Amino acid sequence: MRPLIAALPLVLGLAAPALAQDSAPEPKMNMVIIYGEDKCPESSEDTITVCARKAEAERFRIPEPLRQSTSPQNEAWNNRVIAYETVGASGTASCSPTGAGGWTGCTGQLLKQAAGEKATDPNIKFGQMVAEEREKRLAKIDQEAAETQAEVEQQEEQIEARRKLEEQASGQAPKADAPPAPAPEGN
């Protein structure tokens, strides 16, 4: 048994260089997200590059897993402060059944609730209102463009008429608009 234990370090010592030669260093992995028509970086000898292509519209957006979160850490500070303002509220302007004048804050609370409902009311279609206003503006622009085009055409006709008159006055061109002279009658 002793010779076997004594030979163990010798066997392990000879096997270690062989194991080291078999395992070459793993290449580094470069995982890249590219957008639109961007070019994927090329792999090098020691790095393997893998590209995931996404739409150009996603370039500056928050990553999808982070867009929706119910974590309390992601709650807006304003909402936290508002919640702290109402903790333990009782008495005047609190809309609570405890304390003197607790009922006095109920009207304000109802008004805030009504304003919030109005802001999110599906019957108010801001998108439709914006589209209608845009249509009115485009119609006005089209009307102004048509008027401008008519003025330009009128001015071009006036310029052409002046040019013809100037050519006729200088004798360079025959009178194209004048009717031909009548033939003489034989007596």
Secondary structure as GFF3:
##gff-version 3
##sequence-region A 1 187
A	DSSP	alpha_helix	2	22	.	.	.	ID=ss1
A	DSSP	beta_strand	28	35	.	.	.	ID=ss2
A	DSSP	beta_strand	47	54	.	.	.	ID=ss3
A	DSSP	three_ten_helix	56	58	.	.	.	ID=ss4
A	DSSP	alpha_helix	64	67	.	.	.	ID=ss5
A	DSSP	three_ten_helix	72	74	.	.	.	ID=ss6
A	DSSP	alpha_helix	77	86	.	.	.	ID=ss7
A	DSSP	three_ten_helix	102	105	.	.	.	ID=ss8
A	DSSP	alpha_helix	106	119	.	.	.	ID=ss9
A	DSSP	alpha_helix	126	170	.	.	.	ID=ss10
###
